[in-house]
Amino acid sequence: MSRRMMTGLALVLLGGLVGGVVVKTRPAGPVLRIVTVGRNPATVAVDAQTGRAFIANADSNSVSVLDTTTGALLRTVPVGLDPSALAVDERAGRVVVVNHDSGSVSVLDARSGGIVNTVTVGPLPHAVAVDESSVFNVN
């Protein structure tokens, strides 16, 4: 585990209409701040290599990128409809986003958060996993 992750922040998603992320020093620690992200933050994935947390905002059709050291919102990236699952490929420096209602997967650059590619995968994808050589999507 990298030093950044050991000293990183705990993030707690606030779903529904709140659209925020609670930033803490540890799960039981005091709240440092609440960072506003998109509507209905559904899931989070963390990249230990870049020190970024990626939050899928299901009702805003976007992914918010946070710095895990400071808790600061770095950017919000538009993706397909209803992003519902995320996976980090640290080896390739990519983040895979499942766009449930678009039938697609968006691939983001893990450092910049920018979109690298969007691939149509078929109706209603809802899960994703990454290993050393492949991306697995479940429809």
CORJO-V423857 format. One line per field, one symbol per residue. ss: DSSP state (2 for helix, 1 for strand, 0 for the rest). phi: phi as a letter, one per 30 degrees, with the letter a starting at -180 (. if undefined). burial: I if it has 9 or more other C-alpha atoms within 8 Angstrom, else O. A space follows every 50 residues. Layout:
# CORJO-V423857
ss: ???
phi: ???
burial: ???
This chain:
# CORJO-V423857
ss: 00222200011111000001111100000011111100001111111000 01111110000111111000001111110000111111100001111112 220111111000001111110000001111000011110
phi: .ddeddcdcdcbdcdiddibbdcbdaecddddaccdbddhdcabbccddc iccccdcecchabcccdddciddcabcdbddhdbbbbccddcibbccdce dcibbcccdddciddcabbdbjdhdbaabbbdbbccbcc
burial: OOOIIOOIIIIOIIIOOOIIIIIIIOOOOOIOOIIOIIIIIIIIIIIIOO IIIIIIIIIIIIIIIIIIIOIOIOOIIOIIIIIIIIIIIIOOIIIIIIII IIIIIIIIIIOOIOIOOIOOIOIIIIIIOIOOOOOOIOO
